Amino acid sequence: MSLESVESSDTRPRVSRRVPIIAGATALLLASLLGVLALTSSGENRFAVDEAWAEFVVSTRTPFGEWFAYAMNTLGGGFVGVFVVPIGAAIVLLIVRRPWGALYFIVASAASAGMVQVLKHLFGRARPEDMIVVSDFGSFPSGHVANAATIAVVMGMIVPRTWVWVLGAVYTALMAYSRTYLGAHWLTDTLGGALAGAGVALLLWAALAGPLERERMAWGERRRRASAD
């Protein structure tokens, strides 16, 4: 092996995939177990915490709250959530020369949506009776929250900054609240969605970790050079 090849291999980022793989697989397992528990619990497949939370959010409904929840409904699902947001994010990532990040975002969004549909048809949980928004089949897990959690993890992995993770967590929490506020989901549905979305994003990062980390390091170096000029 030549000296150049040794130096080249030494400069490659050393990426540990073990933690993301374990965390991602655990999240998907917990989401599945939660779905099983939701179906086997008493009271027409409802947890006590689901009933209590549903009564609370219904009692706090206001015109402004409903407007906000409907806005989150549009942002997290349908044409906007499924096409506009991921494609728009991918375009931005391509503009800033992060093609692997763009690919990761698109694939993770699609895989998360697919996982949600698998779980929905597997468990077939009924939605709350006080729903004030039109939704598709199956209450568990929440597709909107899964999408939000996927975006949060993907962006946190692409741009590993504390503020990015905080914003992602806040966005996911607000999406979860809005789904229960509209009566589209039980509280445990949103937890299952968050676990499913995060789990898919973590496992896909592990699959693409090498090129994603090399791209991130190159991007960081370009930013340092630009700031130094």
Salt bridges, closest charged atoms under 4 A:
GLU44 OE1 - ARG46 NH2 3.31
ASP50 OD2 - ARG125 NH2 2.91
GLU51 OE2 - ARG46 NH1 3.01
GLU129 OE2 - ARG46 NH2 3.61
ASP136 OD1 - LYS120 NZ 3.81
ASP136 OD1 - ARG127 NH2 2.88
ASP189 OD1 - ARG125 NH1 2.69
ASP189 OD2 - HIS185 ND1 3.66
GLU213 OE1 - ARG216 NH2 2.86
GLU215 OE1 - ARG98 NE 3.26
GLU221 OE1 - ARG224 NH2 2.79
GLU221 OE2 - ARG225 NE 3.25
